[in-house]
Amino acid sequence: MLQDKRNDTETVWHAMQAQWRVMSFYERFEQVIALILSGVIAVIIVISLIQLIRVVVTLLLVDAFNPLDHSVFQTVFGMIMTLLIAMEFKHSIIRVALRKESVIQVKTVLLIAMLALARKFIILDPDIAPAKLAALAGAALALGVTYWLLRERDDRLQQQAAAHEKS
């Protein structure tokens, strides 16, 4: 299994080297920026994970860890959602770095925004103002509808492409 991962890494590395030769200056610039951003986000993810582990261990050892306590739930799951958002963001940048996509896709940005809103809903105080809650719900609805419309468009385009290939 370790050998398979090593072969996959070598294959990706060779593919990147081959693509590098034919890239324009700006494409190389984008590639370098994507790799640097990926590294920075990886560091942030590791530090956030260490902080999460530290908080959970502190809650387990010092406090009576009660996941039903609203403040504990907010703290722990807010940190977990932050990690998930960072990992999804890193994944989207890696796709650009591996040249699977030329730019960050709008659907990916919408998904990350929906994750951020889900995190916000998780960490909301129980005494939130109704107007703020309505605004957040409206934002979630708008993001969801926009994502759905983009997915519908992409599905339609795929169906048209498949039908065109058959004929």
C-alpha positions as CSV (number, residue, x, y, z in Angstrom):
1,M,0.0,0.0,0.0
2,L,2.8,2.4,0.8
3,Q,4.4,1.6,-2.5
4,D,1.1,2.4,-4.3
5,K,1.0,5.8,-2.6
6,R,4.6,6.4,-3.6
7,N,3.9,5.5,-7.2
8,D,0.8,7.8,-7.2
9,T,2.9,10.7,-5.8
10,E,5.6,10.1,-8.5
11,T,3.0,9.9,-11.2
12,V,1.4,13.3,-10.0
13,W,4.9,14.8,-9.8
14,H,5.9,13.7,-13.3
15,A,2.5,15.0,-14.7
16,M,3.1,18.3,-13.0
17,Q,6.6,18.5,-14.4
18,A,5.4,17.7,-17.9
19,Q,2.6,20.3,-17.6
20,W,5.1,22.9,-16.3
21,R,7.0,22.9,-19.5
22,V,4.0,23.9,-21.6
23,M,2.5,26.5,-19.2
24,S,2.6,30.2,-19.9
25,F,4.2,32.5,-17.4
26,Y,0.9,33.4,-15.8
27,E,-0.1,29.7,-15.5
28,R,3.1,29.0,-13.7
29,F,2.5,32.0,-11.5
30,E,-1.0,30.6,-10.7
31,Q,0.5,27.2,-10.0
32,V,3.1,28.6,-7.5
33,I,0.5,30.7,-5.7
34,A,-1.9,27.7,-5.4
35,L,0.9,25.6,-4.0
36,I,1.9,28.4,-1.5
37,L,-1.7,28.9,-0.5
38,S,-2.1,25.1,0.0
39,G,0.9,25.1,2.3
40,V,-0.3,28.0,4.3
41,I,-3.8,26.4,4.7
42,A,-2.2,23.1,5.7
43,V,-0.3,24.9,8.5
44,I,-3.5,26.5,9.6
45,I,-5.3,23.2,9.6
46,V,-2.6,21.5,11.7
47,I,-2.5,24.3,14.2
48,S,-6.3,24.3,14.4
49,L,-6.3,20.6,14.9
50,I,-3.8,20.9,17.7
51,Q,-6.0,23.6,19.3
52,L,-9.1,21.4,19.0
53,I,-7.3,18.5,20.6
54,R,-6.1,20.7,23.4
55,V,-9.6,22.1,24.1
56,V,-11.2,18.6,24.0
57,V,-8.5,17.2,26.3
58,T,-8.9,20.1,28.7
59,L,-12.7,19.7,28.7
60,L,-12.3,16.0,29.4
61,L,-9.7,16.3,32.1
62,V,-10.5,19.5,33.8
63,D,-14.2,20.1,33.2
64,A,-16.9,17.6,33.1
65,F,-17.2,17.1,29.4
66,N,-20.9,17.4,28.7
67,P,-21.6,17.7,24.9
68,L,-25.2,18.6,25.8
69,D,-24.0,21.8,27.4
70,H,-24.7,24.5,24.9
71,S,-21.4,26.4,25.3
72,V,-19.4,23.2,25.1
73,F,-21.3,22.1,22.0
74,Q,-20.7,25.5,20.4
75,T,-17.0,25.5,21.2
76,V,-16.2,22.0,20.1
77,F,-18.4,21.7,17.0
78,G,-17.6,25.3,16.0
79,M,-13.9,24.3,16.0
80,I,-14.7,21.1,14.1
81,M,-16.7,23.0,11.4
82,T,-13.8,25.5,11.1
83,L,-11.5,22.6,10.4
84,L,-13.9,21.1,7.8
85,I,-14.2,24.5,6.1
86,A,-10.4,24.9,5.9
87,M,-10.0,21.3,4.6
88,E,-12.6,21.9,1.9
89,F,-10.9,25.2,1.0
90,K,-7.5,23.4,0.8
91,H,-9.1,20.6,-1.3
92,S,-10.4,23.2,-3.9
93,I,-6.9,24.8,-4.1
94,I,-5.2,21.4,-4.5
95,R,-7.6,20.7,-7.5
96,V,-6.2,23.9,-9.1
97,A,-2.6,23.0,-8.2
98,L,-3.0,19.5,-9.8
99,R,-4.5,21.2,-12.9
100,K,-7.8,19.3,-12.6
101,E,-9.5,22.7,-12.7
102,S,-8.1,25.9,-14.1
103,V,-9.9,28.2,-11.5
104,I,-11.7,27.8,-8.3
105,Q,-15.2,26.7,-9.2
106,V,-18.2,28.8,-8.2
107,K,-20.0,25.7,-6.9
108,T,-17.1,25.0,-4.6
109,V,-17.1,28.5,-3.2
110,L,-20.9,28.2,-2.6
111,L,-20.4,24.9,-0.8
112,I,-17.7,26.5,1.4
113,A,-20.0,29.5,2.1
114,M,-22.8,27.0,3.1
115,L,-20.4,25.2,5.4
116,A,-19.5,28.6,7.0
117,L,-23.2,29.4,7.5
118,A,-23.8,26.0,9.0
119,R,-21.0,26.7,11.4
120,K,-22.6,30.0,12.2
121,F,-25.9,28.3,13.0
122,I,-24.1,25.8,15.2
123,I,-22.4,28.5,17.3
124,L,-25.3,30.9,17.5
125,D,-26.3,32.1,21.0
126,P,-29.8,31.1,22.0
127,D,-30.8,34.7,22.5
128,I,-30.1,35.8,19.0
129,A,-32.1,38.7,17.5
130,P,-34.9,37.4,15.2
131,A,-33.8,39.8,12.4
132,K,-30.3,38.4,12.5
133,L,-31.6,34.8,12.4
134,A,-33.9,35.7,9.5
135,A,-31.0,37.3,7.6
136,L,-28.8,34.2,8.2
137,A,-31.7,31.9,7.0
138,G,-32.2,34.1,3.9
139,A,-28.5,33.9,3.1
140,A,-28.6,30.1,3.6
141,L,-31.6,29.9,1.3
142,A,-30.0,32.1,-1.4
143,L,-26.8,30.1,-1.3
144,G,-28.8,26.8,-1.5
145,V,-30.9,28.0,-4.4
146,T,-27.9,29.3,-6.3
147,Y,-26.1,26.0,-5.8
148,W,-29.1,24.1,-6.9
149,L,-29.4,26.2,-10.1
150,L,-25.8,25.7,-10.9
151,R,-26.0,22.0,-10.4
152,E,-29.1,21.8,-12.6
153,R,-27.3,23.7,-15.3
154,D,-24.3,21.4,-15.1
155,D,-26.5,18.3,-15.1
156,R,-28.3,19.7,-18.2
157,L,-24.9,20.4,-20.0
158,Q,-23.7,16.9,-19.2
159,Q,-26.9,15.4,-20.6
160,Q,-26.6,17.4,-23.7
161,A,-22.9,16.4,-24.1
162,A,-23.8,12.7,-23.6
163,A,-26.6,13.0,-26.1
164,H,-24.3,14.7,-28.6
165,E,-21.7,12.0,-28.2
166,K,-24.3,9.3,-29.0
167,S,-25.4,10.9,-32.2
